[in-house]
Amino acid sequence: MPFRLPLVYHPAYSAQMSSETRFPMAKFRRLSQVLVEEGLVEADGFHTPDFADFDLIAAVHDPAYVRQLFDLELPRAVERRIGLPVNRAVVERAQAATAGTLLTARLALAAGLACNCAGGSHHAARDYGAGYCLFNDVAVAATALLAEGAVTRILVVDVDVHQGDGTAFIFEHEPAVFTFSIHGEKNFPARKARSDLDIEMADGVGDDVYLAALGDVLPGLLTQVRPDLVFYNAGVDPHADDRLGRLALSDDGLARRDTYVLETCLAGGVPVAGVIGGGYDADLEKLARRHAILHRTADVVGRRRL
């Protein structure tokens, strides 16, 4: 049977919030619509996750922190660090996205490649959220799969412009998960964590320098780590037009980046679970279509390789 890219989406991904909030929450809904319009999926063809429950999330995050979120009793200082109003819709959005990344990983293990229409909340650490991230969906999914014995080695490839500091903190002492982050040197967070491998990019770096740096390390990482699964955080905020990026990649550069990562992993027989990561262009339409680069690329690469 020809490969058909499994795509994961839940309507709760776009939580209702005040229009004053800077986070582009509507991008998730618009992304799902773009994928339907472009023929990558039927409107009723998405895989829909449940909401991640307390126990699943508390296997990674401090149960006291998770309880504060579930009960909507988060201290104001922690809410400010997250940067979002913590209401029921926002918490449920984080639960849905977390379950969505776990479902994406399961589908990737079965099909070879799958993509979420959310995910990549990599600033959330064990006992706090930050940078628009409540729960670290990749960390929760990775921990669940390891606990089940579905995988024994995981590689996280994080190309969001911001370092995946929460993921690095969570897996600092976990040899079964190798964390790799390529990010802006002078961008958020101010205090960087130590991933298993970090590559820092200077402000203004464009397509060729960025792709060369990525190409220098990824094949060797796959040989070194020998993962059973790659989580690929394909943030589009390295784009030149992103409000929070400070790098200078083009749409073509992002497509080349995603193609390279997916081709390299699949050529080595490693399944990939893709999440969309960050993107903060003020133009919602451009932003949604930029995020769709991952899904378009995955569809093409999957048809060629799987």
C-alpha positions as CSV (number, residue, x, y, z in Angstrom):
1,M,0.0,0.0,0.0
2,P,1.4,3.5,-0.9
3,F,2.6,5.5,2.1
4,R,0.1,7.9,3.5
5,L,1.6,10.4,6.1
6,P,-0.2,10.0,9.5
7,L,-1.2,13.5,10.7
8,V,-2.3,14.2,14.3
9,Y,-4.6,17.1,15.3
10,H,-7.1,18.0,18.0
11,P,-9.4,21.1,17.8
12,A,-8.3,21.9,21.4
13,Y,-4.9,22.8,20.0
14,S,-6.1,26.3,19.4
15,A,-7.3,27.4,22.9
16,Q,-9.6,30.4,23.3
17,M,-7.5,33.3,24.8
18,S,-7.5,37.0,25.1
19,S,-6.6,38.8,21.9
20,E,-3.9,40.6,23.8
21,T,-1.8,37.5,24.2
22,R,1.2,37.5,21.9
23,F,1.3,33.8,21.3
24,P,-0.3,33.0,17.9
25,M,-2.7,30.4,19.2
26,A,-4.9,30.3,16.1
27,K,-2.0,29.0,14.0
28,F,-2.7,25.3,14.9
29,R,-6.3,25.5,13.6
30,R,-5.2,27.3,10.4
31,L,-2.4,24.8,9.9
32,S,-4.9,21.9,10.0
33,Q,-7.0,23.7,7.4
34,V,-4.0,24.4,5.1
35,L,-3.1,20.6,5.2
36,V,-6.7,19.8,4.1
37,E,-6.7,22.5,1.4
38,E,-3.4,21.2,0.0
39,G,-4.7,17.6,-0.1
40,L,-2.3,16.1,2.5
41,V,-5.3,14.8,4.5
42,E,-9.1,14.7,4.4
43,A,-10.9,16.9,6.8
44,D,-11.9,13.7,8.8
45,G,-8.6,12.0,8.2
46,F,-6.6,13.3,11.1
47,H,-5.6,11.0,14.0
48,T,-7.2,12.6,17.1
49,P,-5.5,12.1,20.5
50,D,-7.2,12.0,23.9
51,F,-6.2,14.4,26.6
52,A,-3.1,13.4,28.5
53,D,-4.0,12.4,32.0
54,F,-2.4,13.4,35.3
55,D,-0.4,10.2,35.7
56,L,1.1,10.3,32.2
57,I,2.3,13.9,32.7
58,A,3.4,13.4,36.3
59,A,5.7,10.6,35.2
60,V,7.9,13.5,33.9
61,H,6.8,16.7,35.7
62,D,6.6,17.3,39.4
63,P,3.2,16.1,40.5
64,A,2.7,19.2,42.6
65,Y,3.2,21.4,39.6
66,V,0.9,19.3,37.5
67,R,-1.8,19.4,40.2
68,Q,-1.5,23.2,40.3
69,L,-2.2,23.3,36.6
70,F,-5.0,20.8,36.6
71,D,-6.7,22.7,39.5
72,L,-6.0,26.1,37.9
73,E,-4.1,27.2,41.1
74,L,-0.7,28.0,39.5
75,P,1.2,30.8,41.4
76,R,1.2,34.0,39.5
77,A,5.0,34.1,39.3
78,V,5.0,30.7,37.5
79,E,2.2,31.9,35.2
80,R,4.2,34.9,34.2
81,R,7.2,32.7,33.4
82,I,5.0,30.7,31.1
83,G,3.7,33.8,29.4
84,L,0.1,32.5,28.9
85,P,-3.1,33.0,31.0
86,V,-3.5,29.6,32.6
87,N,-7.2,28.9,32.1
88,R,-9.0,25.6,31.5
89,A,-8.7,25.8,27.7
90,V,-5.0,26.5,27.9
91,V,-4.4,23.5,30.2
92,E,-6.5,21.2,28.0
93,R,-4.6,22.5,24.9
94,A,-1.4,21.4,26.6
95,Q,-2.9,18.0,27.5
96,A,-4.1,17.5,24.0
97,A,-0.8,18.5,22.4
98,T,1.1,16.2,24.8
99,A,-1.1,13.2,24.0
100,G,-0.8,14.2,20.4
101,T,2.9,13.9,20.4
102,L,2.7,10.5,22.1
103,L,0.2,9.3,19.4
104,T,2.5,10.7,16.7
105,A,5.4,8.7,18.1
106,R,3.3,5.5,18.1
107,L,2.2,6.1,14.5
108,A,5.8,6.8,13.5
109,L,7.0,3.5,15.0
110,A,4.3,1.8,13.0
111,A,4.5,3.7,9.7
112,G,8.1,5.0,9.8
113,L,7.1,8.7,9.9
114,A,4.3,10.8,11.4
115,C,3.7,14.4,12.2
116,N,1.8,16.3,14.9
117,C,0.1,19.7,14.1
118,A,1.4,21.0,17.5
119,G,4.0,19.9,20.0
120,G,7.6,20.9,20.7
121,S,7.0,22.6,24.1
122,H,10.6,22.3,24.9
123,H,11.0,25.0,27.6
124,A,8.9,23.2,30.2
125,A,11.2,21.5,32.8
126,R,10.3,19.1,35.6
127,D,8.8,21.6,38.0
128,Y,8.0,24.7,36.0
129,G,6.7,25.9,32.6
130,A,8.3,28.7,30.6
131,G,8.3,30.3,27.2
132,Y,4.6,29.4,26.3
133,C,5.2,25.8,27.4
134,L,3.2,24.1,30.2
135,F,4.1,20.4,29.7
136,N,7.1,19.1,27.7
137,D,5.3,16.9,25.3
138,V,8.4,15.3,23.7
139,A,9.7,14.4,27.2
140,V,6.4,12.9,28.3
141,A,6.1,10.9,25.1
142,A,9.7,9.7,25.2
143,T,9.4,8.7,28.9
144,A,6.2,6.7,28.2
145,L,7.7,4.8,25.3
146,L,10.8,3.9,27.3
147,A,8.7,2.8,30.2
148,E,6.7,0.5,27.9
149,G,9.8,-1.0,26.3
150,A,8.6,0.2,22.9
151,V,12.0,1.8,22.4
152,T,15.4,1.7,24.2
153,R,17.2,4.7,22.6
154,I,15.8,8.0,21.5
155,L,17.4,11.0,19.8
156,V,15.8,14.4,20.0
157,V,16.7,16.7,17.1
158,D,15.6,20.2,18.1
159,V,16.0,22.8,15.4
160,D,13.8,25.4,16.9
161,V,15.6,28.8,17.1
162,H,15.4,28.6,20.9
163,Q,17.4,26.1,22.8
164,G,15.4,23.0,24.1
165,D,16.5,23.8,27.6
166,G,13.6,22.1,29.4
167,T,14.2,18.9,27.4
168,A,17.9,19.0,28.2
169,F,17.2,19.5,32.0
170,I,14.7,16.7,32.1
171,F,17.0,14.1,30.4
172,E,20.3,15.4,31.8
173,H,20.9,12.1,33.7
174,E,18.9,9.8,31.3
175,P,21.4,7.9,29.0
176,A,18.5,6.4,26.9
177,V,17.7,9.9,25.5
178,F,20.2,12.0,23.6
179,T,19.3,15.6,23.3
180,F,20.6,17.7,20.3
181,S,19.7,21.4,19.9
182,I,20.8,23.8,17.2
183,H,19.7,27.3,18.1
184,G,20.4,31.0,18.3
185,E,23.3,31.8,20.5
186,K,21.9,35.1,21.8
187,N,18.3,34.1,21.9
188,F,15.9,32.9,24.7
189,P,16.6,31.4,27.2
190,A,19.2,33.6,28.6
191,R,20.5,30.8,30.8
192,K,21.1,27.8,28.5
193,A,21.0,24.2,29.7
194,R,23.5,21.6,28.6
195,S,22.1,19.3,25.9
196,D,24.1,16.3,25.0
197,L,25.0,18.3,22.0
198,D,24.5,22.1,21.4
199,I,25.3,24.1,18.3
200,E,24.9,27.8,18.7
201,M,24.2,30.1,15.7
202,A,25.2,33.7,15.6
203,D,22.5,36.3,14.8
204,G,21.8,36.7,11.1
205,V,23.0,33.2,10.0
206,G,21.3,32.1,6.8
207,D,20.5,29.0,4.9
208,D,23.9,27.7,3.8
209,V,25.8,28.2,7.0
210,Y,23.0,26.7,9.1
211,L,22.5,23.7,6.8
212,A,26.2,23.0,6.7
213,A,26.4,23.0,10.5
214,L,23.5,20.6,10.7
215,G,25.0,18.3,8.0
216,D,28.3,18.2,9.9
217,V,26.7,16.4,12.9
218,L,23.5,14.6,12.1
219,P,24.9,11.5,10.3
220,G,27.4,11.0,13.1
221,L,24.8,11.3,15.8
222,L,22.6,8.6,14.2
223,T,25.7,6.3,14.1
224,Q,26.7,7.2,17.6
225,V,23.2,7.1,19.3
226,R,21.7,4.3,17.2
227,P,18.2,5.5,18.1
228,D,15.0,3.5,17.8
229,L,13.1,6.8,17.2
230,V,13.9,10.4,16.5
231,F,11.7,13.2,17.8
232,Y,12.1,16.1,15.4
233,N,11.2,19.6,16.7
234,A,10.9,21.5,13.4
235,G,10.4,25.0,14.7
236,V,10.1,27.6,11.9
237,D,11.3,30.5,14.1
238,P,14.8,30.5,12.5
239,H,13.1,32.2,9.5
240,A,14.2,35.7,8.6
241,D,10.7,37.1,9.1
242,D,10.0,35.6,12.5
243,R,9.4,38.1,15.3
244,L,11.5,36.2,17.8
245,G,14.1,34.5,15.6
246,R,17.1,36.6,14.9
247,L,18.4,34.1,12.3
248,A,17.8,34.5,8.5
249,L,16.6,31.2,7.0
250,S,14.3,31.4,4.0
251,D,11.2,29.2,3.3
252,D,13.4,27.2,0.9
253,G,16.0,26.9,3.6
254,L,13.5,25.5,6.0
255,A,12.3,23.0,3.4
256,R,15.9,21.9,2.7
257,R,16.5,21.6,6.4
258,D,13.4,19.4,6.9
259,T,14.2,17.3,3.8
260,Y,17.7,16.7,5.0
261,V,16.7,15.6,8.5
262,L,14.0,13.3,7.4
263,E,15.9,11.8,4.5
264,T,19.0,11.2,6.7
265,C,16.9,9.5,9.4
266,L,14.8,7.4,7.2
267,A,17.7,6.3,5.0
268,G,19.2,5.0,8.2
269,G,16.0,3.1,9.0
270,V,15.1,5.3,12.0
271,P,11.4,6.3,12.4
272,V,10.7,10.0,12.9
273,A,8.0,11.7,14.9
274,G,7.7,15.4,13.8
275,V,6.4,18.2,16.0
276,I,6.0,21.8,14.8
277,G,7.9,23.8,17.5
278,G,7.9,27.6,17.5
279,G,6.9,30.2,15.0
280,Y,5.9,33.8,15.6
281,D,5.3,35.6,12.4
282,A,2.7,38.3,12.8
283,D,1.0,37.2,9.6
284,L,-1.0,34.1,10.6
285,E,-1.5,32.9,7.1
286,K,2.2,33.0,6.3
287,L,3.0,31.3,9.6
288,A,0.6,28.4,9.1
289,R,1.9,27.8,5.6
290,R,5.4,28.0,6.9
291,H,4.7,25.3,9.6
292,A,3.1,23.2,6.8
293,I,6.6,22.9,5.2
294,L,7.3,20.1,7.7
295,H,4.2,18.2,6.7
296,R,4.6,18.7,2.9
297,T,8.2,17.6,3.2
298,A,7.3,14.6,5.3
299,D,4.7,13.6,2.8
300,V,7.2,13.7,-0.1
301,V,10.0,12.1,1.8
302,G,7.8,9.4,3.2
303,R,6.4,8.5,-0.2
304,R,9.9,8.2,-1.5
305,R,11.4,6.3,1.4
306,L,8.6,4.2,2.9
